[in-house]
Amino acid sequence: MNDLTRKLINVALFQAAWFAAVLGTVRGMLWLGPVAMIPTLAIHLALQENRRGEVKLLLAAGVLGFLFDTAFAAGGVFTPLQHLFPRPFSPPWMICLWLNFAATLNVSMAWLRGRYLLAVLFGAIGGPIAYYSGAKLGATEALPTTTGMLLLAIGWGLMTPLLVWLAQAFSGSKKAPV
């Protein structure tokens, strides 16, 4: 399979899983995101050369995302619709969004590798937009405030380069993609 096909599959899986998690939550099917991640990650891992490194990245992103979202929910930055875990713990559908994002880092988002300032900017803009979009669709109890959006921008501005670095470290690759 050529690189472009892998990237297109990766983007399509990312979008499908994001909408399954968010819209499933909005419609009261909070289990849909976790269920959608099973085939998404299975296909993703099947297309990877370094599955062990990808699994490490996914586990790290899941733990970091759980801690990040739990801290921000506890701080009142946003209030996700809950499922399984009590407040303020990040619900499974949101943890799946972190796994979903991490699955792009060595494929469709590999262009960020080694470009940490760009990763800061991408995260600082894209992270809050994703949270706002999910909230606008109804996956949170309220839209984030301006202060909340700023805090999400700072948080994602830190998390994205960290995850990009972890993706590269776990992949075993020393060079940035062209």
C-alpha positions, 0 to 999 in steps of 0.5 A: 500500500502506498503512503498516500493511501495509508494517509487517506485511510488514516484521515478517514478513520480519524474523522469517522471515529471522532464523529462516532464518539462525539455524535454518539455522546450527543445522542446518548450512545456514550458507548459508541466512541469506544466501540468505534475505536476497536475497528479504527485502531485495529485497521490502524495497527494492521497498517503499521510496521512498528505495532509495538511502538504504536501501541506504546504511543496509544497507551501513553496518549490515553493516560496523558489524555485522561489526566489532561481532561480530568484536570481540566474538567476538575478545574471547570474548563469544560464539563463533558457528558459523563459515562461510567466514571464519576465527575471529574474523571474523563469519560471513556468517549473522550479518552478515545478521542486521544487515542484517535488523535495519537493514531494520526501522529505517525501517519497523516500528521507525521509532517509535525515530526521534528517541527515542535514550534509548528506542533505548539501552534497546531495544538494551540489552535486545533485543540480548542477548536476540537473541544469547542466543536464537540461542545457546540454539537452538544457533547459537553454541558456548556460551551467553553468560556473565553478563559477556558478556550485560552487554557485549552490553547495553552494545554494543547500547545504543550500536549501536541509537541509532547505527543509528537515527540513520543510518536517519534520516540516510540516509532524508532525513527530519528528523522523527520518525514519529507 
